[in-house]
Amino acid sequence: MEQDPKRGGPFIDAPHGMAQADRGAAPGPGSPSCSIAPRTGPYRVLLAEDDAEMRCVVAGALRSDGYEVVELPDGGRLLVEVAARLKAGGRGESLDLIVSDIRMPVCTGLQILSAIRDAHWRTPVILMTAFGDEPTRRDAESLAAALFDKPFDLDDLRTAVASLLPRDRRRS
């Protein structure tokens, strides 16, 4: 992890030397929000990222902010996790946020996002990608997801995560 020369905060470099692109923004006021039953304890974040180093850095930052993070190494594991919750009749209530890479083995983050939206989950989603072309941006936006282009400033991601979750349970 490097320092972002423009902001001075932590900067995550994408694997394979990808160049920095424009950063995505968190969904605005009209975006769906998580509809969960009140619960005490830390927020639960599902993190799917096939790059182990990137997953470790993001998970560590979110844990240091007080979130409970479940790490998944690929789209297949994310699919299994989401399918199990769907089969159990869940609507995502046991998850407060999903942070996922888009390009992963087995299933992409966009495929999973589409499936959870089809199941009427309102769980907020942040997608990360090193390949954020315009069609990908439109797809993410149409499914009410924030999109972050790799590399991105880790503080920007942390801010987006905090903004997508209600203030009453951020720290426990």
C-alpha positions as CSV (number, residue, x, y, z in Angstrom):
1,M,0.0,0.0,0.0
2,E,1.3,3.4,-1.0
3,Q,0.5,7.0,-0.1
4,D,-1.9,8.8,-2.5
5,P,0.2,11.7,-3.7
6,K,-2.9,13.9,-4.2
7,R,-4.5,13.2,-0.8
8,G,-1.8,11.9,1.4
9,G,-4.0,8.9,2.5
10,P,-3.6,5.2,1.9
11,F,-3.6,4.2,-1.7
12,I,-4.3,0.7,-3.0
13,D,-2.5,-0.2,-6.2
14,A,-4.3,-2.6,-8.5
15,P,-2.6,-5.9,-9.4
16,H,-0.6,-6.1,-12.7
17,G,0.2,-2.3,-12.7
18,M,-3.2,-1.0,-13.8
19,A,-3.3,2.7,-14.2
20,Q,-5.6,4.8,-11.9
21,A,-8.9,5.7,-13.5
22,D,-11.7,8.0,-12.3
23,R,-13.2,6.9,-9.0
24,G,-16.8,5.9,-8.6
25,A,-19.1,7.6,-6.2
26,A,-21.4,6.2,-3.6
27,P,-25.1,6.0,-4.5
28,G,-27.0,9.2,-3.8
29,P,-30.0,9.9,-1.7
30,G,-32.4,8.1,-4.1
31,S,-30.5,4.8,-3.9
32,P,-32.0,1.8,-2.1
33,S,-30.9,1.4,1.4
34,C,-30.5,-1.7,3.6
35,S,-33.7,-2.7,5.2
36,I,-32.7,-4.8,8.2
37,A,-34.2,-5.6,11.5
38,P,-32.6,-3.7,14.4
39,R,-29.7,-5.6,15.7
40,T,-26.9,-4.8,18.1
41,G,-23.2,-5.4,17.4
42,P,-21.0,-4.5,14.5
43,Y,-22.2,-4.2,10.9
44,R,-21.7,-7.3,8.8
45,V,-19.8,-6.8,5.6
46,L,-19.3,-9.5,3.0
47,L,-16.1,-8.9,1.1
48,A,-15.4,-10.9,-2.1
49,E,-12.1,-10.3,-3.8
50,D,-9.9,-12.8,-5.6
51,D,-6.6,-10.9,-5.1
52,A,-5.5,-12.0,-1.6
53,E,-3.4,-8.9,-0.9
54,M,-6.2,-6.5,-1.9
55,R,-8.7,-8.5,0.2
56,C,-6.4,-8.4,3.2
57,V,-5.9,-4.7,3.0
58,V,-9.6,-3.9,2.5
59,A,-10.7,-6.3,5.2
60,G,-8.2,-4.9,7.7
61,A,-9.3,-1.4,7.1
62,L,-13.0,-2.3,7.5
63,R,-12.2,-4.3,10.7
64,S,-10.3,-1.4,12.1
65,D,-13.4,0.7,11.6
66,G,-15.4,-1.7,13.7
67,Y,-17.1,-3.8,11.0
68,E,-17.4,-7.6,11.1
69,V,-16.0,-8.8,7.8
70,V,-16.6,-12.1,6.1
71,E,-13.9,-12.6,3.4
72,L,-14.5,-14.7,0.3
73,P,-11.8,-15.4,-2.2
74,D,-13.8,-15.6,-5.4
75,G,-17.1,-15.3,-7.2
76,G,-18.0,-18.9,-6.6
77,R,-17.8,-18.6,-2.8
78,L,-19.8,-15.4,-3.1
79,L,-22.4,-17.2,-5.1
80,V,-22.6,-20.0,-2.5
81,E,-23.0,-17.5,0.3
82,V,-25.7,-15.6,-1.4
83,A,-27.5,-18.8,-2.6
84,A,-27.5,-20.1,0.9
85,R,-29.1,-17.0,2.2
86,L,-31.7,-17.0,-0.6
87,K,-32.5,-20.7,0.1
88,A,-33.0,-19.9,3.8
89,G,-35.6,-17.4,2.7
90,G,-33.4,-14.5,3.7
91,R,-33.7,-11.1,2.0
92,G,-30.2,-10.1,2.9
93,E,-31.1,-8.9,6.4
94,S,-28.1,-10.7,8.0
95,L,-25.8,-8.6,5.7
96,D,-25.4,-4.9,6.0
97,L,-23.2,-4.4,3.0
98,I,-21.5,-6.3,0.2
99,V,-18.1,-5.2,-1.2
100,S,-17.1,-7.2,-4.2
101,D,-14.6,-7.2,-7.0
102,I,-16.3,-7.4,-10.4
103,R,-13.9,-9.8,-12.3
104,M,-13.5,-13.0,-10.3
105,P,-13.4,-16.7,-11.1
106,V,-16.7,-18.5,-11.4
107,C,-19.1,-15.5,-11.1
108,T,-18.6,-11.8,-11.5
109,G,-19.6,-9.3,-9.0
110,L,-22.2,-7.9,-11.5
111,Q,-23.8,-11.3,-11.9
112,I,-24.2,-11.6,-8.1
113,L,-25.4,-8.1,-7.8
114,S,-28.0,-8.7,-10.5
115,A,-29.2,-11.9,-8.7
116,I,-29.6,-10.2,-5.3
117,R,-31.5,-7.3,-6.9
118,D,-33.8,-9.8,-8.7
119,A,-34.4,-11.3,-5.2
120,H,-35.4,-7.8,-4.0
121,W,-32.5,-7.5,-1.6
122,R,-31.8,-3.8,-0.8
123,T,-28.5,-4.5,0.8
124,P,-26.0,-1.8,-0.3
125,V,-23.3,-2.9,-2.7
126,I,-19.9,-1.5,-3.5
127,L,-18.2,-2.9,-6.6
128,M,-14.4,-2.7,-7.2
129,T,-12.8,-3.1,-10.6
130,A,-9.6,-2.5,-12.6
131,F,-11.7,-2.6,-15.8
132,G,-14.3,0.2,-15.3
133,D,-15.5,0.9,-18.8
134,E,-18.7,2.8,-19.5
135,P,-21.0,-0.2,-20.0
136,T,-19.8,-1.6,-16.6
137,R,-20.5,1.8,-15.0
138,R,-24.0,1.8,-16.4
139,D,-24.7,-1.7,-15.3
140,A,-23.5,-0.9,-11.7
141,E,-25.5,2.3,-11.6
142,S,-28.7,0.6,-12.9
143,L,-28.3,-2.0,-10.1
144,A,-27.8,0.8,-7.5
145,A,-24.2,0.0,-6.7
146,A,-21.2,2.3,-6.0
147,L,-18.3,1.6,-8.3
148,F,-14.6,2.1,-7.3
149,D,-11.9,1.9,-10.0
150,K,-8.7,0.2,-8.9
151,P,-6.4,1.7,-7.7
152,F,-8.4,3.8,-5.3
153,D,-7.8,5.7,-2.1
154,L,-8.7,3.4,0.8
155,D,-10.1,6.4,2.8
156,D,-12.6,7.0,-0.1
157,L,-13.8,3.4,0.2
158,R,-14.1,3.7,4.0
159,T,-16.1,6.9,3.6
160,A,-18.4,5.2,1.1
161,V,-18.9,2.3,3.4
162,A,-19.7,4.5,6.4
163,S,-22.1,6.6,4.2
164,L,-24.1,3.5,3.1
165,L,-24.8,2.4,6.7
166,P,-27.1,4.0,9.3
167,R,-25.2,6.0,11.9
168,D,-26.8,4.3,14.9
169,R,-24.6,1.1,14.9
170,R,-21.3,2.1,13.3
171,R,-19.2,1.3,16.3
172,S,-19.9,-1.3,19.0
